[in-house]
Each structure stands twice: as structure tokens, then as C-alpha cells.
Amino acid sequence: MRIIGQVIALSIILLILSGCLYPDNKLSKNQVPNEVQLNMVQTAIDHYVERHQGLVPIRTKTSDTPIFQKYIIDFKVLKQEGLVETTPASAFENGGVYQYVLVTPEENPTVKVIDLRITDEIRSVQHRLNTYRSENIYPPFGEEIEKGVYSINYKALGLDSPPYVQSPYSQKNLPIVLDTNGDLFIDYRADLYDALQSFDHDYTNGDDIRYLLVDHYPFAPAYSLPYTIKDGEPVFVLE
């Protein structure tokens, strides 16, 4: 009996340790939303739009919210109408790290996600930026990347290296940059260049090429400035 008790106790300890040691990024709720999850939500959206004559189930955001962060799906509404039984495990509302959003909601409402770990990185830099701006007139501009877009003087913010986020598309490190107003954005040029080379397209100068990422990946390019194509490469578009 003593041996059996020891075995049971050891088994319990191993289970506890395995749970504690299991990396957060391996948990199912933190995995990239799979096709089944996206299709489930997309089907629910399609039914809702048909049922409500073109309206979409979104949480209200202010008019100046950037386009790819503006249309957040309201899962409470979808559940109330019986269009989904549960919120996807990967969704923020269910403890996951992805915010489900709609792109092109008026023309063709399409489900995409925002990786909220990117949001966390932006908020961390924003906190330092707010502190800096409370004591300085001008934002901590670094070198001018293109007209109206600047790298960050990271040392002025007390950082050891330039801030970046990990791309949801390529896992590359993408720089965080400033516009002339001192607002933070992610520089997606590396991902856009790869997409321009990898996928057939008919984009020309003046077109918003961010939709090339939207068309081929489950992710929305959150915190992005508009981009177009010039001489085969992505360039910023500033008003």
C-alpha cells in the first residue's frame, strides 16, 4: 500500500510539473488560429450578415481607429443568436492571444486576427514614449527612413536596443517606427517585399498593398501605415 501511495503521489507531482513547465506558446489557446477556427467564425459572420441585411456583429470603435483594428468581432452577439456555441480557444475573449476582427466589412466581411503580443510590445514602448513626451517638446526621432517616417531614438527612451515586434507573417523582427506626430507604427516593409515577390498580383503605384498580406494570411497588419509599390518595392504612403 505504501508503494502504491508513493506512485500516486509521484504521478500527481509529475502532472503538476508538466503543466507548470509547458510553455505558454505551446498552449492551444496561444497557437495560430487554425483553418477550422477561422472557418467557424467566418461561417457565423456570413449567416449574421445574411440575417441582418448586411450589418456586421462588431464592437463600436471611434471613427479614427486604424482600419485593421477597427472592426472587432462581438462574440457575445454571435452566441446570443446561436451562430457559434463557444468563442474560439485562441480568442482574447477566451484567454487566447488573438483578437478576431473583420476586414472590408462593407464589401466582403472577412475574418482575420490580430496577434495581441504585438499590441503588448507597442503598449510597452508607448508607455516609455508618454513619459518622454511629458518632459520633452519633440518625440524621440531617430533617422528619417522615408519622408515623414522615423526610426526611434531608443536610447532617449532608456532602451538598450531599437524596439521591434515579431512578425506574425514571417517571424522576422519588424522595427517600430514614428511618424511626424510621434505616433507608433510597425514597419512591415520586409513582409510586404516578400509577399510582392511570392504572390501573383496586379498592384500598381498608388494601391494599398497591405491587402496582399490580408489576402494570403490569417493576420491583419495591425499598427501599420499605408504602403504602396514603387519600382517593385514597398514604400510608405503618408497624407
Residue pairs with C-beta under 8 A, 6 or more apart in sequence:
24 30
28 89
28 90
29 89
29 90
29 94
29 95
29 96
29 97
30 90
30 96
30 97
31 90
32 90
32 168
32 218
33 88
33 90
33 98
33 100
33 113
33 218
37 88
37 89
37 90
38 111
38 113
38 218
40 84
40 88
41 73
41 78
41 84
41 88
41 100
41 111
42 110
42 111
44 78
44 83
44 84
45 56
45 57
45 73
45 78
45 102
45 109
45 111
46 109
47 83
48 55
48 56
48 57
48 77
48 78
48 81
48 83
49 55
49 56
49 109
51 81
54 106
56 71
56 102
56 105
56 109
57 73
57 74
57 77
57 78
58 71
58 72
58 73
58 74
58 102
58 105
59 72
59 73
59 74
61 69
61 70
61 71
61 72
66 222
66 223
66 224
67 103
68 101
68 103
68 112
68 114
68 210
68 214
68 220
68 221
68 222
68 224
69 101
69 114
69 220
69 222
69 223
70 101
71 101
71 102
71 103
71 105
72 99
72 100
72 101
73 100
73 101
73 102
73 111
75 84
75 87
75 91
75 93
75 100
78 84
79 85
79 86
79 87
86 94
87 93
87 94
88 94
88 96
88 98
88 100
89 95
89 96
90 96
90 97
90 98
90 113
91 98
91 99
91 100
92 98
92 99
92 116
97 115
97 116
97 117
98 113
98 114
98 115
98 116
99 113
99 114
99 116
99 119
100 111
100 112
100 113
101 111
101 112
101 113
101 114
101 220
102 109
102 110
102 111
102 112
103 109
103 110
103 112
103 214
103 220
104 110
110 214
112 214
112 218
112 219
112 220
113 218
113 219
113 220
114 219
114 220
114 222
115 168
115 219
115 222
117 165
117 166
118 165
118 166
118 168
118 186
118 222
118 223
119 222
119 223
121 163
121 164
121 165
121 176
122 165
122 176
122 184
122 186
122 223
124 163
125 152
125 157
125 163
125 176
125 184
126 184
128 157
128 158
128 159
129 139
129 140
129 157
129 182
129 184
132 139
132 140
132 156
132 157
133 139
133 182
138 182
139 178
139 181
139 182
140 152
140 153
140 154
140 156
140 157
140 178
141 150
141 151
141 152
141 153
141 178
142 150
142 151
142 152
142 153
142 154
142 162
142 178
143 150
143 151
144 150
145 151
145 177
145 187
145 236
146 235
146 236
147 238
148 179
148 180
148 236
148 238
149 177
149 178
149 179
149 185
149 187
149 225
149 236
149 238
150 177
150 178
150 179
150 180
151 162
151 175
151 177
151 178
152 162
152 163
152 176
152 177
152 178
154 160
154 161
154 162
154 163
157 163
162 175
162 176
163 175
163 176
164 173
164 174
164 175
164 176
165 173
165 174
165 176
165 186
166 172
166 173
166 174
167 173
167 174
167 188
167 190
167 191
168 217
168 219
169 191
169 194
169 195
169 213
169 217
169 219
170 190
170 191
170 194
172 190
172 191
174 186
174 187
174 188
174 190
174 191
175 186
175 187
176 184
176 185
176 186
176 187
177 184
177 185
177 186
177 187
178 184
178 185
179 185
179 225
179 238
180 238
184 223
185 223
185 224
185 225
186 221
186 222
186 223
186 224
188 210
188 213
188 221
188 224
188 227
188 234
189 227
189 233
189 234
189 235
191 213
191 221
192 209
192 210
192 212
192 213
192 227
192 234
193 233
193 234
195 209
195 212
195 213
195 216
196 203
196 209
196 212
196 229
196 232
196 233
196 234
199 212
199 215
199 216
201 209
201 212
203 209
203 212
203 228
203 229
204 229
205 228
205 229
205 230
206 228
207 228
207 229
208 226
208 227
208 228
208 237
209 227
209 228
209 229
209 234
210 221
210 224
210 226
210 227
213 219
213 221
214 220
214 221
225 236
225 237
225 238
226 236
226 237
226 238
227 234
227 235
227 236
227 237
228 234
228 235
228 237
229 235
